[in-house]
Amino acid sequence: MSTILSDPTFLKAFAALNVTSLAAIGGAATGMYIFSIPTILTAQRSDSSTLTMLKQFHHLITLGRKYMQNGAKIQALALCLLTWLFYRHPDPDISRLGKFFLMALVVLVQVAWYEVVFVFPINDKLVEMEGRLEKVCGEEEKGEMDRAMREEVLGLLEDWRKWHFGRIVIPFAAVGVVFAGLLSM
């Protein structure tokens, strides 16, 4: 019995949506790498305080947690469903695409451990530094601490940007795997 879930047109549309959302996740990560962190880092050439940089970064990772992490979870679930739909399809030409989507899923889930090991510790350190700086009471003491933390904060932001590059490469690698499968048809 044929259902919409086994309809080749539906599967192609769902696959196109998955590829597009994978690319969008990679694109959002690229935007953080190319635009957001460099914008925060321009504060080093201005009169902006270290605390301002830390607050901007905190806002950035809050948005990333809200949208990118949740989007990646939805993407992984959609990719699981699509993989299953391809594998169970009665047409062997369509069914064989399941292996490419499974490989893309395996590639994509690497983001989880990668972020936990390389990116999140830097997030935590910068947020902790922001908290320490905000707790300082006197303006003079706050200014001294702000200046004292500046180089470390700049270094951590550069490290974050360096490690965040993996967050860009992984979704685009998954897109490449899917394209390889689609081109093999």
C-alpha positions as CSV (number, residue, x, y, z in Angstrom):
1,M,0.0,0.0,0.0
2,S,1.4,3.4,-1.0
3,T,1.3,6.3,1.3
4,I,2.5,9.9,1.1
5,L,5.5,8.8,3.1
6,S,6.6,6.5,0.3
7,D,5.7,8.8,-2.6
8,P,8.9,9.7,-4.5
9,T,7.8,13.3,-4.9
10,F,7.3,13.7,-1.2
11,L,10.7,12.0,-0.5
12,K,12.5,14.3,-2.9
13,A,10.8,17.4,-1.4
14,F,11.6,16.2,2.2
15,A,15.2,15.4,1.1
16,A,15.5,18.9,-0.5
17,L,14.2,20.5,2.8
18,N,16.7,18.5,4.8
19,V,19.6,19.5,2.6
20,T,18.5,23.1,2.7
21,S,18.2,23.1,6.5
22,L,21.6,21.5,6.8
23,A,23.1,24.2,4.7
24,A,21.2,26.8,6.7
25,I,22.7,25.5,10.0
26,G,26.1,25.6,8.5
27,G,25.4,29.1,7.1
28,A,24.3,30.4,10.5
29,A,27.5,29.0,12.1
30,T,29.4,30.7,9.3
31,G,27.7,34.0,10.1
32,M,28.9,33.7,13.7
33,Y,32.4,33.0,12.5
34,I,32.6,35.7,9.7
35,F,30.5,38.5,11.2
36,S,29.6,38.2,14.9
37,I,32.8,37.4,16.6
38,P,34.9,39.8,14.4
39,T,32.3,42.5,15.3
40,I,32.7,41.8,19.0
41,L,36.5,41.8,18.5
42,T,36.4,45.3,17.0
43,A,35.9,46.5,20.5
44,Q,39.6,46.0,21.1
45,R,40.2,48.9,18.7
46,S,37.6,51.1,20.3
47,D,36.7,52.4,23.7
48,S,34.3,49.5,24.4
49,S,34.9,47.7,27.6
50,T,35.8,44.1,28.1
51,L,32.5,43.8,29.9
52,T,30.7,45.0,26.8
53,M,32.5,42.3,24.7
54,L,31.5,39.7,27.3
55,K,27.9,40.8,27.3
56,Q,27.7,40.7,23.5
57,F,29.3,37.2,23.4
58,H,26.8,36.0,26.1
59,H,23.9,37.3,24.0
60,L,25.4,35.6,20.9
61,I,25.7,32.2,22.6
62,T,22.2,32.6,24.2
63,L,20.8,33.0,20.7
64,G,22.9,30.1,19.4
65,R,21.6,27.8,22.2
66,K,18.0,28.9,21.5
67,Y,18.0,28.6,17.7
68,M,21.0,26.6,16.5
69,Q,21.0,23.9,19.0
70,N,17.3,23.4,18.8
71,G,17.4,23.6,15.0
72,A,20.2,21.0,15.0
73,K,18.1,18.6,17.1
74,I,15.1,19.0,14.8
75,Q,17.4,18.5,11.8
76,A,18.8,15.3,13.3
77,L,15.3,14.0,13.9
78,A,14.2,14.9,10.4
79,L,17.3,13.2,9.0
80,C,16.5,10.1,11.0
81,L,13.0,10.0,9.7
82,L,14.2,10.6,6.1
83,T,16.8,7.8,6.4
84,W,14.2,5.4,7.7
85,L,11.8,6.4,4.9
86,F,14.4,5.8,2.3
87,Y,15.6,2.4,3.7
88,R,12.0,1.1,3.9
89,H,11.1,2.2,0.4
90,P,10.1,-0.7,-1.9
91,D,12.0,0.8,-4.9
92,P,15.6,-0.3,-4.6
93,D,16.9,2.8,-6.5
94,I,15.2,5.0,-3.9
95,S,16.0,2.7,-1.0
96,R,19.7,2.8,-1.6
97,L,19.7,6.6,-0.8
98,G,19.1,5.6,2.8
99,K,22.8,4.8,3.2
100,F,23.8,8.3,2.2
101,F,21.3,9.9,4.6
102,L,22.5,7.6,7.3
103,M,26.1,8.6,6.6
104,A,25.1,12.3,6.7
105,L,23.4,11.7,10.0
106,V,26.5,10.1,11.4
107,V,28.5,13.1,10.2
108,L,26.0,15.6,11.6
109,V,25.9,14.1,15.1
110,Q,29.6,14.7,15.5
111,V,28.7,18.3,16.2
112,A,27.4,17.3,19.6
113,W,30.6,15.9,21.1
114,Y,32.7,18.5,19.2
115,E,30.9,21.4,20.8
116,V,31.0,19.8,24.3
117,V,34.7,19.2,24.1
118,F,36.0,22.3,22.2
119,V,33.4,25.1,22.2
120,F,31.3,24.9,25.4
121,P,34.2,25.2,27.8
122,I,35.2,28.5,26.2
123,N,31.5,29.6,26.4
124,D,31.5,28.7,30.1
125,K,34.8,30.5,30.9
126,L,33.7,33.7,29.1
127,V,30.3,33.7,30.9
128,E,32.0,33.1,34.2
129,M,34.4,36.1,33.5
130,E,31.4,38.3,32.7
131,G,29.8,37.3,36.0
132,R,32.9,38.1,38.0
133,L,33.3,41.5,36.3
134,E,29.7,42.4,36.9
135,K,30.0,41.7,40.6
136,V,32.8,44.2,41.1
137,C,31.3,47.2,42.9
138,G,33.5,50.2,42.5
139,E,33.9,51.9,39.2
140,E,37.7,52.1,39.7
141,E,38.0,48.5,40.6
142,K,35.7,47.5,37.8
143,G,37.9,49.5,35.3
144,E,41.1,47.8,36.6
145,M,39.6,44.3,36.4
146,D,38.1,45.1,33.0
147,R,41.6,46.1,31.7
148,A,43.2,43.1,33.4
149,M,40.9,40.6,31.8
150,R,41.0,42.2,28.3
151,E,43.8,40.1,26.8
152,E,42.5,36.9,28.2
153,V,39.0,37.6,26.8
154,L,40.4,38.5,23.4
155,G,42.4,35.3,23.4
156,L,39.4,33.2,24.4
157,L,37.2,34.9,21.7
158,E,39.9,34.0,19.1
159,D,40.1,30.5,20.4
160,W,36.3,30.2,20.2
161,R,36.3,31.4,16.7
162,K,39.0,28.9,15.8
163,W,37.1,26.0,17.3
164,H,33.8,27.1,16.0
165,F,35.1,26.5,12.5
166,G,34.4,22.8,13.1
167,R,30.7,23.8,13.7
168,I,30.7,25.1,10.2
169,V,32.5,22.2,8.5
170,I,30.4,19.4,10.0
171,P,27.0,20.4,8.6
172,F,28.5,21.2,5.2
173,A,30.2,17.8,5.2
174,A,26.8,16.2,5.8
175,V,25.4,18.3,2.9
176,G,28.3,16.9,0.7
177,V,27.4,13.3,1.7
178,V,23.8,13.9,0.8
179,F,24.7,15.5,-2.5
180,A,26.9,12.5,-3.4
181,G,23.9,10.3,-2.8
182,L,21.6,12.4,-4.9
183,L,24.1,12.7,-7.7
184,S,24.5,9.0,-7.8
185,M,20.9,8.5,-8.9
